[in-house]
Each structure stands twice: as C-alpha cells, then as structure tokens.
Amino acid sequence: MSFNKLFLLILLSSVLLFSRNTVGLNINTEDLELTGEMDVNTFSEYTNGTMFVVNANYLNTIDDNLFGLGLSANNSYQGAEGLSLGFGAKFIYLENFMAFPLMAEATYAFMLMDNIPMASLSANILYAPTALSFDEANNYFEFRAEAAMEVINAVSLYVGYRDIETEYIYFDFETFNSSFYGGLKMSF
C-alpha cells in the first residue's frame, strides 16, 4: 500500500472515529470498506427538522481504491412513519477518475415485534453525467441497498449489495465493484 493510500486511510479513520453519528466497516471475501456519517446540525443552532449529514467512505478492492465525501439533507417523509429521504451530492475519487454525482437515498425504519430489535431497509443512488465527471471520467453510477438490525443499543449488523459503474472517456462502462457485503455500524 503506497504512502498516499495509507495516509488517506488514517485520515478518514481519524475523522470518522471522532464523528458524532456513525462509523461502519463492511467486508466480503475481496473488499473492505470504511464508512462514516456525521450530523453537522450538532455544530449549529439549526433546528428546522432537516438533518445535514456529511458522509465519507473508503472502498479498498483488489484492483483499485475509491474515496467518497458527500453532503446530504435528510428529513422524515411526512406521509409515512419511519421513512426518511435524503438528497445531496458526493465527491468521488479514483485513480485518474473524479466525479461529483448527485445523490438520492431512502431509509425505512420499523419495529417487527415488541421483542425484536429495530430494523431498517435503505437504498442509495448516485449518478454523475459527463458534465459532473472530471479527469478521465465520463459517467459514474452507484446503487446500494442495505438491510440492518440493531443488535444492541447503538450497534447494528447489516448486509447489503453495491453496484458501482464507471465510464472513462476512452472506453465504455466498467463495473468497478458489484458485490454483496456484511458489516457492523456503531453510533455515537
């Protein structure tokens, strides 16, 4: 692992460990991903109901590494209890590839029964057309779906699927990563 990658991993880990919301780690047989979300409303007196969230992730695969840093606005959907919607943008960086995709996410939290912990389902879509792609990038598309269950207070286990498609200027879409994973999230 090069010094730049190691420095980026240490920096991301440090920021996420001191965040005020969640940190996560997910793995499969080939990939490792660190994730984190920080509620920036805690640093201001903003109390309108919309939660502004900074999120970051570092995905280490066999072939390459992906770094993402984003900002989204999240709020409960008033027509359905437990449903939260979020919209925002994220900066994506790979070697010779940068994109600024727009992001939409939905999370539905529910109680199965009184004696079973809270569970949630979430989906996340990111898309950057050519106008939001830089360096050698032409397009970026990402889809994620996760199911999580809180096993103890502030600790959740989750499983998910991610599909990340990159298109470079000189060749067509390439699947950067398409895989199932399992992980652990801790809230602070």
C-alpha positions in Angstrom: 0.0 0.0 0.0 1.5 3.3 -1.0 2.1 6.2 1.5 -0.7 8.3 -0.1 -3.3 5.5 0.4 -2.1 4.8 3.9 -2.3 8.5 4.8 -5.8 8.7 3.3 -7.0 5.7 5.2 -5.6 7.0 8.5 -7.1 10.5 7.9 -10.5 9.0 7.1 -10.4 6.7 10.1 -9.4 9.6 12.4 -12.2 11.8 11.2 -14.8 9.0 11.4 -13.8 7.9 14.9 -14.4 11.4 16.2 -17.7 11.9 14.3 -20.9 12.4 16.2 -23.1 10.0 14.3 -22.0 6.6 12.9 -18.9 4.7 11.7 -19.1 1.4 9.8 -17.0 -1.4 8.5 -18.2 -3.8 5.8 -16.4 -6.7 4.2 -16.7 -9.5 1.8 -14.1 -12.0 0.5 -12.4 -9.4 -1.7 -13.3 -5.9 -0.4 -13.0 -3.7 2.7 -15.0 -0.5 3.2 -14.9 2.1 5.9 -17.9 4.4 6.1 -18.9 7.3 8.3 -21.7 9.8 8.8 -21.6 13.0 10.8 -24.6 15.2 11.7 -23.4 18.7 11.1 -26.5 20.2 12.8 -24.9 19.5 16.2 -22.3 22.2 15.4 -25.0 24.9 14.8 -28.3 26.1 16.2 -30.2 24.9 13.2 -33.4 23.1 14.3 -35.7 23.2 11.3 -36.1 19.4 11.2 -33.8 18.8 8.3 -30.6 17.0 9.2 -27.5 17.9 7.2 -25.1 14.9 7.1 -21.5 14.7 5.9 -20.7 11.2 4.8 -17.4 9.6 3.8 -16.4 6.2 2.6 -13.2 4.4 1.6 -13.5 1.2 -0.5 -10.4 -0.9 -1.0 -10.8 -3.5 -3.7 -8.3 -5.9 -5.3 -7.8 -3.6 -8.3 -8.3 -0.1 -7.0 -9.4 2.2 -4.2 -12.4 4.6 -4.1 -12.8 7.6 -1.8 -16.1 9.4 -1.4 -17.0 12.6 0.5 -20.6 13.9 0.4 -23.2 16.2 1.9 -26.9 15.5 2.1 -30.0 16.9 3.6 -32.3 14.3 5.2 -35.7 14.6 6.6 -38.6 12.3 7.6 -41.3 11.9 5.0 -44.5 13.1 6.5 -46.8 10.7 4.7 -45.2 7.5 6.1 -43.9 7.0 9.6 -40.4 5.6 9.6 -39.5 6.8 6.1 -36.6 9.2 5.7 -35.5 10.7 2.4 -32.2 12.4 1.6 -30.8 14.4 -1.3 -27.3 15.7 -1.9 -24.0 15.4 -3.7 -20.8 13.5 -3.3 -17.2 13.8 -4.5 -15.8 10.5 -5.8 -12.1 9.9 -6.4 -10.4 7.0 -8.1 -7.0 7.0 -9.8 -7.5 9.1 -12.9 -11.2 9.5 -12.2 -13.1 12.2 -10.4 -16.9 12.7 -10.4 -19.4 14.8 -8.5 -22.6 12.7 -8.5 -26.0 13.8 -7.3 -27.4 11.5 -4.6 -30.8 10.3 -3.5 -31.4 8.0 -0.6 -34.3 6.5 1.3 -34.4 4.7 4.6 -37.3 2.9 6.2 -37.0 2.0 9.9 -39.5 -0.3 11.5 -40.2 -2.5 14.5 -41.0 -6.1 13.6 -42.4 -7.0 17.0 -42.0 -5.7 20.6 -39.4 -8.3 21.4 -37.3 -8.0 18.2 -34.9 -5.0 17.8 -35.5 -2.2 15.3 -34.7 -3.0 11.7 -34.2 -0.8 8.6 -34.1 -1.0 4.9 -32.2 1.6 2.8 -31.4 2.3 -0.8 -29.0 4.8 -2.2 -28.4 6.0 -5.8 -25.6 8.3 -7.1 -25.3 9.5 -10.7 -22.8 11.8 -12.4 -23.3 12.6 -16.1 -20.5 13.8 -18.3 -21.0 17.4 -17.0 -20.2 16.3 -13.5 -17.3 14.0 -14.4 -13.7 15.1 -14.5 -10.2 13.9 -15.3 -10.6 10.8 -17.4 -14.2 10.2 -16.2 -17.2 10.3 -18.5 -20.0 8.9 -16.2 -20.5 7.5 -12.7 -23.3 5.4 -11.4 -23.7 3.7 -8.0 -26.6 1.8 -6.4 -26.6 0.4 -2.9 -29.3 -1.5 -0.9 -28.9 -2.5 2.8 -30.9 -4.2 5.5 -29.8 -3.6 9.1 -30.8 -4.7 12.6 -29.8 -3.1 15.8 -28.4 -5.9 17.9 -27.5 -3.9 21.0 -28.1 -0.2 21.7 -26.1 1.9 19.2 -24.7 -1.2 17.3 -26.2 -2.6 14.1 -25.3 -5.5 11.9 -26.2 -5.2 8.3 -26.0 -6.9 4.9 -26.0 -5.1 1.6 -25.4 -5.0 -2.1 -23.5 -2.4 -4.1 -23.0 -1.9 -7.8 -20.6 0.8 -8.9 -20.2 1.6 -12.6 -17.5 3.9 -14.0 -17.2 5.1 -17.6 -13.9 6.6 -18.8 -13.6 8.9 -21.8 -11.6 6.3 -23.8 -13.7 3.2 -23.1 -17.2 2.1 -22.1 -18.8 1.4 -18.8 -16.7 -0.7 -16.5 -18.1 -2.4 -13.4 -15.8 -1.1 -10.6 -17.5 -3.2 -8.0 -20.6 -5.4 -7.9 -20.8 -7.4 -4.7 -22.7 -8.4 -1.5 -21.2 -7.5 1.8 -21.8 -7.7 5.6 -20.8 -5.2 8.2 -21.1 -3.5 11.6 -22.2 0.1 12.3 -21.7 1.9 15.6 -23.5 5.1 16.6 -22.1 7.8 18.9 
